[in-house]
């Protein structure tokens, strides 16, 4: 298999990917806390991991992906209490909405979706193991992780326990040994679901859920753990500490964190700030593949600024690539003796994969697509691509778009390829007028077509058309 280099947040550098089990890749990603609809910031993770898995499968790996839903949470309980609903039923409503959203984004999804509420036994088993090993303790109906028992605590975030103890982030509680200790099990708050436990009735903490479920479904050591930079601390730091102490010394080999989608003023998009754009609303305005293209046009570790204008730019950029595909499809089957494009396509494919193998650099890969598109358009303008060459280029572009999950942009094109008979007749009349050098009639017909939403482009190979965006 080709070498794949990944940026590991744990080491702070790119590392050569080596799976735990040869030929197989195990992945756990932290999914939604289902208190509201999915927003575009959440969708970034779904989109990038959909593509990452496509890349891994193309490399020959068998991929197994687990993603959780946090359906036990104080905010969920508070909102459900306000609406006089069962909190788990309230959460399920947004889980169902999530699946509708990712379908619209053409995300294939995980192999396993697991809810915290369905895995209480596994969670309690890990807590018991941590207590037995001296890494956790019960106090007044709560159970806390003993941070000082893990000498490697802080290795992911770079934070030191001493700094956390003296900082204002952590409130001192009488029932804790150390203010830095965090909850594994808590006495339930009003409205929260309650389960019996050896430490009294209560509910699990946030961090323990992911450790327990990842170990349950993927084993004590697995390959890749994904999530946003915003939860690297405390969530992933605490999750790693629990996994290191309860499951295995390494727990996860590679921590992959994606950047945030921000607003123009630099503020992070989040539910807590009520400044987010819901996926379901965006899908009413643009196709899902446009949102995919918007997300993939930036490196996954980089922040993205979200505005409707940027999305419109993404749609226009994608339309340029689709138009190249349309022009290639328009090359006459009788056309022969064009330039050999084989070397150009092979070189472009090599560069495309160099980017993908360098820390899943989809932004660089998309740049390669535009480079090839410009070169192909130049050859088309000079009438230097024959039918065989055009078909080879179409196959290469389709392959790349399949990897990126953008192939439906071509499908939409196919659906739009057939013009109404009256518009096709106008194009034919204009072609005839141009042959007769009747420029006034040709211009008039062009204007009529543009009013009907059809843009014409005269090339050396003839006339091509596209729908006005």
N, C-alpha and C positions, 0 to 999 in steps of 0.2 A: 504493500500500500504506500501511497505517496505520504511524505512527511507533512504533518499538520502542526502548526505552531499556534499556541493559545496563550493569551495573557492571563496569568493566574494571580488573582488578587491576594492570595496568601503569600506568594513570594515577591510580588510586585514586579514581575518580569515575564517575558514570553518564554514558554517552555515547550519542548517537543512533546506532543501528545502520545502517551502510551497507556492503552486501556488496561483495566484490572484483569479482564479476561480477553484473550486474543480473539479478535474479530467481532467483539461485542462492545457496545457502549451503553452504559447505564446513566440516566439523567434524572435529576429531581429539580423541579422549579417551584418557587414559592408563588402560589396563585393568589387569587383575590381574597380579601376580607369582604364578604358579600353583604355589604350594608347599603349598596346603591348600584346603579347601572355602571357598566364598564365604560371608562373614558379612554381617550386616545393614548394617554400615558401608560395605562395598563396594557393596551393593545400592542404597544411597542414590543413588550416581552413575547407575546404570543406570535407576532409576526417574525421576529428575529429567530426565535427557536424553531419555528416551522422551517425556515430556510437553513438553519444550522443542521437540522436533522436531514434535510434533503442532501446537503453537502456530504454529511457522514455516510449516508446510504450510497451516494455515488462513489464514495471511496471504498465501498465494499463492506461497510460495517452493518451489523444487525443492531438496530437501535431500540432501546426500551426506555420509555419516558413516563415518569410519574409526576403529576401535579396535584397540589392540594387546594382545597377551599377552606379558609378559616370561617367556620359558621358559628363559632362560639366567641363572643366578643362583647365587651361592655356597651359599645356604641350600637351594636345590633340589638342588644337587650333593651337599651333605652328607647330606640325607635319603635321596636315592637310593642313595648309597654305603652308608649304614647298612642299607638294605633289599636291597642288591646288585641294584639295578635300573638300567637305562639312564636317565639323567637326563631325556632328552627324552620317553621313554615315560612316566616318572613325571609329568612336567608335563602331558602330554596327557590323562592320567586326570582331572586336575582341570579341564582345559579342557572336557572332555566333561561333567563334573558342573556346570560353570558354565552351560552351555546348558540343562541340565535345570532349574536354579534359576531362570533368568530366564524360562523358559517358565511356571513356576509363578507368577511375579510378573507375568505378562502383558506383559512387555517385548518389543517387536518386534525390538529388536536393531539393530546397525549394518549398513551396506551391505557393509562389508569388515572382516573380522577378520584381522589379520596377526600372525604370530609372528616374534620376533627371529631364531630359528633358520632361518627360510625366507628371510631378507633379508640374509644375510651379505655378498653382493656389493654391495648398495646401501649397507650400512654402511661397507664398506671404501672405496667410491668417495668418500663424504663425508669420511672420514678423510684420504684422499689429497689431496682438494681443500683441506682445512684445512692440511695440511703444506705444500702448494705455495704457499699464500697467506701462510705464516709464522705461522699461528695455532696450530700444533701441532708437536710434535717427537717423534722416536723416541729411546728410551733403554733399553738393556739388555732389548730384547724387548718393552717397553711403549711406548705412545704416549700423550702427555699434551696436553691443551689448554692453551695458553699464555694464562692469564687476563689478564695485563697487556697482551696484544695487542688486547683489546677494550675501548675506552675507555668503553663503556656497560655493562660488566659490573656487576651489582648493581642495575640499573634496575627490575627486577621485585620483588625482595625488599627493596630499600632498604639492603642491606648494602654496606659498603665493603671493597675488597680489603685495605686496611691493617688493618681490624679483624679480618678473617679470618686474616691472617698472624700477628697477635699473639695470637689466641685459641687455646684448647687443643683446639678441635674438629679441627684438621688436623694430623696427625702429619708431621713433617719426614722426607722420604725422600731418600737420597743421590742417587737417579737422577732427581730432579725439579729443575728450575731454580728453582721457587718452591713453597713448601708449599701455596699455594692452587690450584696446577694440578691438574686432575682427569683421570682415566684415560679414554681413548677405546678403547684396546686393551691387554689385559694378558696376561701369561704365565698359562696356565691353572693353576688350583689342582687338587689331587687330586680326581678324580671329575667334573670339569667337561668338557664336550665341547670338542674342539679343532678349529680350522680353520687351514689354511695362510694366510699373509698375507705381504706384502712386508717385514714387520717381524719375522717369525718366527711359529711356530705359537702360537696363543693363542685368546682369546675376547673378544668386544666388551664395552665398559663399558656400564653401564645407561643413561646419559644419551644416548649417541650413537644408541641404537636408535630412540628416538622421533623424533629429528630426521631420521634417514635415512628412516624409514618414512613419516612425514608428508609429507616433500618428494616421496617417490616416488609416493605415491597422490593427493596433493592439489596438488602443484606448489610452487613456491618461495615463494608468498604465499597464505595462506588465511584464512578468516574467524574461526573460533572454536576455541579450545583449552580443553578442560575437564579438571578433576582436583580432587583434594582439597587443602585448605589445608595438609595435612601434608606434601605434596610440592612446595609452592611453592619452598622451598629445601631442599636444593640442586638437586633434579631439574629443575624448570621453569626456574630461573635458568640452569642449565648448558645445558639444551636450547635456550633462547632465544639464548644466546651462540653456540652452535654454528650454529644456523639463521641468525642474523644474519650470521655470518662466512662461511658456506658457501652459503647459499641466496639470501637477499635481505636488504636492510637492515632490513626490518620483520619478516619471517618470518610472524608472526601478528598480526592486527589487534586481537583481543579475547581476553583471558585471563579465563576464567570459573572461579572456585574455589568449591567447596561446603564447608560446615562439617562438623565431625566429629560422629559419634554417640558420645556418652560414657556412662559408667556413672554411677550416682547420686553417687559420690564425686568426680566430675569427671575420672576417669581415662579416657583415650582408649581406645576399643575397638580392639584390634589383635591380629594373629597373633603378633607377637613377645612380647606380654605374656600370651598364652594366656588372654584374658579375653573372648572374642568369642562371639556367638550365631550359629550356622550357619543360613543361609537354609533349607536342606533340613530342619532340625529344626523351625524355626518354621512352615514350611508344613504340617507334620503337626499343628500346633495351631490355626492360623487360616488362612483363605483368603488367597491372594496379594493380593486387592484390599484387605484390611484393612491389610496391611503397606504397600501403596501409600498408603493414606489416612493412615496414621501418618507416613510420610515427607513427604507433600505438605502436611500440616497446619502445617508450619514453613517459614519462608522458607529457601530453599536455602543461603543464606550463614550462617544461624544454626546454632549447635550444638544438638543434640537430646539429651535424656537418655533413655536406653532402660531401661525396666523392663517386666516382663510386665503390671504394672498399667496402665501407660500404653497398651500395646497393647490391653488389654481396654477401656479408655476409648474408644480409637479405634473399636473394633468397635461399642460401644454408640452412639457418636455417628453413625457411618455407618448404623446400624440406624434411627435417628430419621429420617434423610433417606429411606431406603428405605420407611419406613412412610408418609411423606407421599406418596410415589409410589403406594403401595398404596391409600391413601385416594382419591387422584385417579382411579385406575383403577376405584374402586368407585362413582363417580358414575353414576347411572342415565342411560342413553341418552335417556330421555324427559324428563329434566330440562332446562327452558328458563328464559329470562328471569333468569339470574343476573347478577352484576356483571360488567362488562367488565374482564377482566384484562390486556388487550393492553398498556395503558400501563405497568402494573406489571411485566410481563414484559420489555418493551423497556427500561425504566429499569434493571431488574436486570441485564439482559444488557450494557448499556453500562458499568455499574459493574464487572461481572465482567471485562470486557475491559480496562478501565482498569487493573485490578490486574495482569493477565497482561502487559500491554504495559509495565508499570513493573517492569522487571528480573525478569520471570517470577515474579511474586509469587503463587504458588499458595496460600499461607496466606490472603492477602487474598481471593482468589477463592473459596476454600472458605467464608470468612466470609460472602460474598455469597450463597452457596447456602443457608446457614442462615438468613440474613435473609429470603430469599424463602420458604423453607420455613415459617418462623413466620407470615408474612403469609398464606400459602396455607392453613395449618391454621386460622388464625383465621376466614378466609372459609368454610372447610369446616364449622367448628363452628357458624357462623351460617346454614348452608345457602344461601350466596350464590354458589356456583360452579355453573354449569350444565355440561352435557356438553361443549359446544364449548370453553368456557373450560378445563375440566379437560384436554381433549386438547391444547390449546395449552400448558398448563403442563407436561404430561408430555413433550411434544416438547422444550421448553426444557431441562428437567432432564436428559433423555436426551442432549441435545447437549453440555451441560456435562460430564456424566460421561464421555462419549466422549472429549472433549479430555483429561481427567485420567486416562483409562484405567481408570475405575471402573465401566464399564457392566455388567460381569458381575455386580455386586451386584444389579442388576435381573433379570438372567437367572436367578440363583439364586432370586430371589423368584418368578419365573414358574414355576420348577420346583416351588416349594413352595406355589403358589397353590391347587392342588386338594387339598381335605381328604378324608380317608377318609370314606366314606359315613356311617359310624356317628357320626362327630364332626359332620358337617354336619347330621345329623338331630337331634343334641342342641342345636345352635344354633337350629334351626328350632323345636324344642319350647320352648326358652327364650323365643324371640320370641313364641310363642303365649301362654306363661304371663304375660309382661309385658303383652300386650294384654288378658288376662283379669284383670290386676292381682293375679295370684297370685305375690306377691313371694317367698314362702318357696320355692316350686318353682323360680322363676327363679334365686334365689341358689344353691340346691342344684345346679342344672344348671351354673351358672357355675363353681362349685367343682369339679365333675366335669371340666369342660373344662380348667380350670387344672391339675388333676392330670395330664391328658393332654398338657400342654405348650402349650395354646392360651389366649392372653390376649385377653379381649374388651374393647372400648371402646364405650360407648354415646354416640352423637353425634346431632345434630339430623337428620342424613341417615339414621340407622339404626345398625346394629351393624357394627363392623369388627373384624377379628381379626388377630393376628400370633402367630408361634411364639415361645415363651419362649426367651430367649437364655441 
